[in-house]
């Protein structure tokens, strides 16, 4: 005598296929997470570089372009969170009286690549 069961269960192939889909999903989500963290770190470093450039421009404006030309440093380094930034300041006269072009360049290495930003403005020499 045979007993028939009305219960339906998963076959081995269905279980393996479901595990494979779940495993691939986890790998894809982990890759997306790592990429997101890498991008967030890159954005944070980029923001630090722009903040450094902004601080240098504010310093020149606060001290005065002429005074800064006489005594201020034109380059230096800054230690960020795990990154060393090298900044350079260039000031040049324009054809207009008492108006100067001020350029700040910030360089750093990120993931074995050279990165650079440049901020330019014009400031009065008064």
C-alpha positions in Angstrom: 0.0 0.0 0.0 1.3 3.4 -1.0 0.7 6.6 0.9 0.3 9.7 -1.2 1.3 12.9 0.2 -0.4 16.1 -0.9 2.5 18.2 0.3 4.7 19.8 -2.3 8.4 20.4 -1.5 11.3 22.1 -3.3 13.5 20.0 -5.4 17.3 20.0 -5.0 17.7 22.0 -8.3 15.2 24.7 -7.2 17.1 25.0 -3.9 20.5 25.3 -5.6 19.1 27.9 -8.1 17.6 30.0 -5.2 20.9 29.8 -3.3 22.8 30.9 -6.5 20.5 33.9 -7.1 20.8 34.9 -3.4 24.6 34.6 -3.5 24.9 36.6 -6.7 22.6 39.3 -5.2 24.8 39.5 -2.1 28.0 39.9 -4.3 26.4 42.6 -6.4 25.2 44.5 -3.3 28.6 44.3 -1.7 30.2 45.6 -4.9 27.8 48.6 -5.0 28.5 49.3 -1.3 32.3 49.3 -1.8 32.0 51.6 -4.8 29.7 53.9 -2.8 32.3 54.1 0.0 35.1 54.8 -2.4 33.1 57.5 -4.1 32.2 59.1 -0.7 35.9 59.1 0.3 36.9 60.7 -3.0 34.2 63.4 -2.5 35.4 64.1 1.1 39.0 64.5 -0.1 37.9 66.8 -2.9 35.9 68.9 -0.4 39.1 69.2 1.8 41.1 70.4 -1.2 38.5 73.1 -2.0 38.3 74.1 1.6 42.1 74.5 1.7 42.0 76.6 -1.5 39.2 78.8 -0.1 41.2 79.3 3.2 44.2 80.5 1.2 42.1 83.0 -0.8 40.5 84.3 2.4 44.0 84.7 3.9 45.2 86.7 1.0 42.1 88.9 1.0 42.4 89.4 4.8 46.1 90.3 4.8 45.9 92.2 1.6 47.4 91.3 -1.8 50.3 93.7 -1.5 51.2 92.7 2.0 50.8 89.0 1.1 53.2 89.5 -1.9 55.8 90.9 0.5 55.6 88.4 3.4 53.2 85.5 2.7 54.2 82.0 1.7 53.4 81.1 -1.9 53.3 77.3 -1.4 53.0 74.7 1.3 51.6 71.4 2.4 48.6 70.5 4.4 47.9 67.1 6.0 44.2 66.1 5.6 42.6 62.9 6.8 45.0 60.4 5.3 46.0 62.7 2.4 48.8 65.2 1.9 47.8 68.3 -0.1 50.4 70.5 -1.7 49.1 74.0 -2.4 50.6 76.8 -4.5 49.5 80.5 -4.7 50.2 82.7 -7.7 49.5 86.4 -7.7 49.9 88.5 -10.9 49.0 92.0 -11.8 46.3 92.8 -14.3 46.1 95.7 -16.8 43.8 97.4 -14.4 45.3 99.5 -11.5 45.3 97.9 -8.1 43.7 94.7 -9.3 45.4 91.3 -9.1 44.7 87.8 -10.4 45.0 85.3 -7.6 45.2 81.6 -8.3 45.4 78.8 -5.8 46.3 75.3 -7.0 46.0 72.2 -4.8 47.5 68.9 -5.7 47.2 65.4 -4.1 47.5 61.7 -4.9 44.4 59.6 -4.7 44.3 55.9 -5.5 47.7 56.3 -7.3 46.4 59.1 -9.4 47.4 62.7 -9.4 44.5 65.0 -8.7 44.4 68.8 -8.9 42.0 71.7 -8.4 42.5 75.3 -9.2 40.6 78.4 -7.9 41.0 81.8 -9.5 39.7 85.2 -8.5 40.6 88.9 -8.7 41.3 90.9 -5.6 41.8 94.6 -5.1 45.3 95.7 -4.0 44.0 98.4 -1.7 
